[in-house]
Amino acid sequence: MPEEIMTPETTSELTLSDKFIGILSSPGEIYEQMARSEKKNSHWSIPAFIALVSMIISMFVMFSQPAIQDQLHGSQVQAMQKQVDQGKMTQEQMEKALEFSKGGSPMFLIFGSIGVVFYIYVSLFGFSLGYWLIGKTVFKSSVPYLKICETYGLGMLIIPVSTMISLVFIVAMGSMYAGPNLGMLVGEIDPMNKTHTLLTAISALSIWQFSVVGIGLSKVWSIPTVKGISVSLVFWLLVTVGMNYIGLLFGR
């Protein structure tokens, strides 16, 4: 009787919609499969592109609102007037700059879109580099950098949802600082106040995203989930605080 040949069981590749739903509902399972699979650039490139498109659309919708345009103009006047008072720019330069950067104008939206592209990819590769260094030095991990990019990238599938939720808050409340963040504890947000801007940056939606990334880190590093989430959130908080106050080094 011929010997039966056993073939290894293959796991079918999840579709993008499966990954999206999985990241929202059961991220551990998605990351478990990702950690066992070969390197796939699509794990970071596609989520980054989706996040990019969702943020640009949100920006266009947000700055089409008259209340948001007025709020932006007020914060721009406040910031530029400070530069004029310090002799760093003239009143004429201020007026030209305000016209150029008027919320909702074509140039504003073009440069805003470029800023979104910069933000998405710098955060993707920057945070991934930070987590890779932590894994290598603290947990003696040999996981390659691009695998960490996949881990962070899949977590970016949270961004379209969080962007939509934030947009609902912004449009409903008529404030570009509105959202499920600590800034809600402040009656009136002063964009020149670093404490206020830090509070608006600490959002429940960001905590959600970086907690999901932490679950992914725990899978690729083979460490407890709580430890992975803690590392992810602490690093995110340190970066957020650092970026918020870095302007003080330049006198802003």
C-alpha positions as CSV (number, residue, x, y, z in Angstrom):
1,M,0.0,0.0,0.0
2,P,1.6,3.3,-1.0
3,E,2.5,5.7,1.7
4,E,0.1,8.7,1.9
5,I,1.9,12.0,1.2
6,M,0.9,14.7,3.7
7,T,1.0,18.3,2.5
8,P,1.4,21.1,5.0
9,E,-1.7,23.1,5.8
10,T,-1.6,26.5,4.2
11,T,-3.1,29.6,5.7
12,S,-4.9,31.8,3.2
13,E,-3.8,35.4,3.0
14,L,-6.4,37.7,4.6
15,T,-7.9,40.4,2.4
16,L,-7.6,44.1,3.2
17,S,-11.1,44.2,4.5
18,D,-10.4,41.2,6.7
19,K,-7.3,43.0,8.1
20,F,-9.2,46.2,8.6
21,I,-12.0,44.5,10.5
22,G,-9.6,42.3,12.4
23,I,-7.5,45.3,13.6
24,L,-10.6,46.9,14.9
25,S,-12.1,43.9,16.6
26,S,-9.3,41.3,17.3
27,P,-5.9,42.8,16.5
28,G,-4.1,40.0,18.3
29,E,-5.2,37.5,15.7
30,I,-4.1,39.7,12.8
31,Y,-0.7,40.4,14.4
32,E,-0.3,36.7,15.2
33,Q,-0.6,35.9,11.5
34,M,1.6,38.8,10.5
35,A,4.4,37.8,12.9
36,R,4.5,34.3,11.4
37,S,4.3,35.4,7.7
38,E,7.1,36.5,5.4
39,K,7.9,40.2,5.0
40,K,5.1,42.0,3.1
41,N,5.6,45.7,2.3
42,S,1.8,45.9,1.7
43,H,1.3,45.6,5.5
44,W,2.6,49.1,5.9
45,S,2.3,50.8,2.4
46,I,-1.4,50.2,1.9
47,P,-2.5,51.3,5.4
48,A,-0.3,54.3,5.2
49,F,-1.9,55.3,1.9
50,I,-5.4,54.8,3.2
51,A,-4.6,56.9,6.3
52,L,-3.1,59.6,4.1
53,V,-6.2,59.8,1.9
54,S,-8.6,59.8,4.9
55,M,-6.7,62.6,6.6
56,I,-6.5,64.8,3.4
57,I,-10.3,64.3,2.8
58,S,-10.9,65.2,6.5
59,M,-8.7,68.3,6.1
60,F,-10.7,69.5,3.1
61,V,-14.0,69.0,4.9
62,M,-12.8,70.6,8.1
63,F,-11.4,73.8,6.5
64,S,-14.5,74.2,4.3
65,Q,-16.3,75.1,7.6
66,P,-16.6,78.9,8.1
67,A,-16.2,78.5,11.9
68,I,-13.0,76.6,11.5
69,Q,-11.6,79.1,9.0
70,D,-12.3,81.9,11.5
71,Q,-10.7,80.0,14.3
72,L,-7.6,79.3,12.2
73,H,-7.4,82.9,11.1
74,G,-7.5,84.1,14.7
75,S,-4.7,81.7,15.8
76,Q,-2.6,82.8,12.8
77,V,-3.1,86.5,13.6
78,Q,-2.1,85.8,17.3
79,A,1.0,83.9,16.3
80,M,2.2,86.3,13.6
81,Q,1.5,89.4,15.7
82,K,3.9,88.0,18.3
83,Q,6.5,87.7,15.5
84,V,5.8,91.3,14.5
85,D,6.1,92.5,18.1
86,Q,9.5,90.7,18.4
87,G,10.7,92.4,15.2
88,K,11.0,89.1,13.3
89,M,8.6,90.2,10.6
90,T,6.9,93.4,9.4
91,Q,3.2,94.2,9.4
92,E,3.2,94.1,5.6
93,Q,4.8,90.6,5.7
94,M,2.2,89.5,8.2
95,E,-0.6,90.6,6.0
96,K,0.8,88.8,2.9
97,A,1.4,85.7,5.0
98,L,-2.2,85.7,6.3
99,E,-3.6,86.0,2.8
100,F,-1.3,83.2,1.6
101,S,-2.3,80.9,4.4
102,K,-6.0,81.6,4.6
103,G,-7.9,78.5,5.6
104,G,-9.6,76.8,2.7
105,S,-7.6,78.6,0.0
106,P,-6.0,76.5,-2.7
107,M,-2.5,77.2,-1.6
108,F,-3.4,76.4,2.0
109,L,-4.9,73.0,1.0
110,I,-2.0,72.2,-1.3
111,F,0.6,72.8,1.4
112,G,-1.7,71.2,4.0
113,S,-1.8,68.0,1.9
114,I,2.0,68.0,1.6
115,G,2.2,68.4,5.3
116,V,-0.1,65.3,5.8
117,V,2.1,63.3,3.5
118,F,5.1,64.3,5.5
119,Y,3.4,63.5,8.8
120,I,2.2,60.1,7.7
121,Y,5.5,58.8,6.4
122,V,7.7,60.4,9.0
123,S,5.5,58.9,11.8
124,L,5.5,55.5,10.1
125,F,9.3,55.2,9.7
126,G,10.2,57.3,12.7
127,F,8.1,55.4,15.3
128,S,9.1,52.1,13.7
129,L,12.7,53.1,14.1
130,G,12.1,54.0,17.7
131,Y,10.4,50.7,18.4
132,W,13.0,48.7,16.5
133,L,15.8,50.3,18.7
134,I,13.8,49.5,21.8
135,G,13.3,45.9,20.8
136,K,16.9,45.5,19.9
137,T,18.4,47.1,23.1
138,V,15.8,46.3,25.7
139,F,14.4,43.0,24.6
140,K,17.4,41.8,22.6
141,S,15.1,41.2,19.7
142,S,16.4,40.2,16.2
143,V,13.2,41.2,14.5
144,P,14.1,43.3,11.4
145,Y,13.2,46.9,11.0
146,L,10.8,46.4,8.2
147,K,8.8,43.9,10.3
148,I,8.4,46.6,12.9
149,C,7.2,48.9,10.0
150,E,4.6,46.2,9.2
151,T,3.5,46.2,12.9
152,Y,3.1,50.0,13.0
153,G,1.6,50.1,9.6
154,L,-1.2,47.7,10.3
155,G,-2.0,49.9,13.4
156,M,-2.5,52.8,11.0
157,L,-5.7,51.1,9.8
158,I,-7.2,52.7,12.9
159,I,-6.5,56.2,11.5
160,P,-9.5,56.4,9.0
161,V,-11.9,55.6,11.8
162,S,-10.3,57.9,14.3
163,T,-10.2,60.7,11.7
164,M,-13.9,60.3,11.0
165,I,-14.7,60.4,14.7
166,S,-12.6,63.5,15.2
167,L,-14.2,65.2,12.2
168,V,-17.7,64.6,13.7
169,F,-16.5,66.4,16.9
170,I,-14.9,69.2,15.0
171,V,-17.9,70.0,12.7
172,A,-20.4,69.6,15.5
173,M,-18.6,71.8,18.0
174,G,-17.1,74.3,15.4
175,S,-13.6,73.9,16.8
176,M,-10.5,72.4,15.2
177,Y,-9.4,71.3,18.6
178,A,-12.5,69.4,19.4
179,G,-12.4,65.6,19.9
180,P,-12.1,63.0,22.6
181,N,-9.0,64.5,24.1
182,L,-7.9,66.1,27.3
183,G,-8.3,69.5,25.7
184,M,-12.0,69.1,26.4
185,L,-11.2,69.9,30.1
186,V,-10.1,73.4,29.0
187,G,-12.8,75.9,28.4
188,E,-11.0,77.9,25.6
189,I,-8.0,76.4,23.8
190,D,-5.1,78.9,23.4
191,P,-2.9,77.6,20.5
192,M,0.0,79.6,22.0
193,N,-0.2,77.8,25.3
194,K,1.9,74.6,25.1
195,T,0.0,73.0,27.9
196,H,-3.3,73.4,26.0
197,T,-1.8,72.0,22.8
198,L,-0.4,69.0,24.7
199,L,-3.8,68.3,26.2
200,T,-5.4,68.3,22.8
201,A,-2.7,65.9,21.5
202,I,-3.5,63.3,24.2
203,S,-6.5,61.7,22.6
204,A,-8.4,58.6,23.4
205,L,-8.2,57.8,19.7
206,S,-4.4,58.0,19.7
207,I,-4.3,55.8,22.9
208,W,-6.4,53.3,21.0
209,Q,-4.1,53.3,17.9
210,F,-0.9,52.9,20.0
211,S,-2.4,50.2,22.2
212,V,-3.2,48.2,19.1
213,V,0.4,48.8,17.9
214,G,1.5,47.6,21.3
215,I,-0.4,44.4,20.8
216,G,1.5,43.9,17.6
217,L,4.8,44.5,19.3
218,S,4.1,41.9,21.9
219,K,3.5,39.4,19.1
220,V,6.7,40.1,17.1
221,W,8.8,40.4,20.3
222,S,7.2,37.4,22.0
223,I,6.6,39.4,25.2
224,P,3.4,39.7,27.4
225,T,0.7,41.9,25.8
226,V,0.6,44.3,28.7
227,K,4.3,44.9,28.4
228,G,4.0,45.5,24.6
229,I,1.1,48.0,25.1
230,S,3.0,49.8,27.9
231,V,6.1,50.2,25.8
232,S,4.1,51.5,22.8
233,L,2.1,54.0,24.9
234,V,5.1,55.3,26.9
235,F,7.2,55.9,23.8
236,W,4.2,57.6,22.0
237,L,3.7,59.9,25.1
238,L,7.4,60.8,25.3
239,V,7.4,61.7,21.5
240,T,4.2,63.7,21.9
241,V,5.5,65.7,24.8
242,G,8.8,66.2,23.2
243,M,7.3,67.4,19.8
244,N,4.9,69.7,21.7
245,Y,7.6,71.5,23.6
246,I,10.4,71.5,21.0
247,G,9.4,74.9,19.8
248,L,10.5,76.4,23.1
249,L,14.1,75.6,22.1
250,F,13.6,78.1,19.2
251,G,11.9,80.7,21.2
252,R,8.4,79.9,20.0
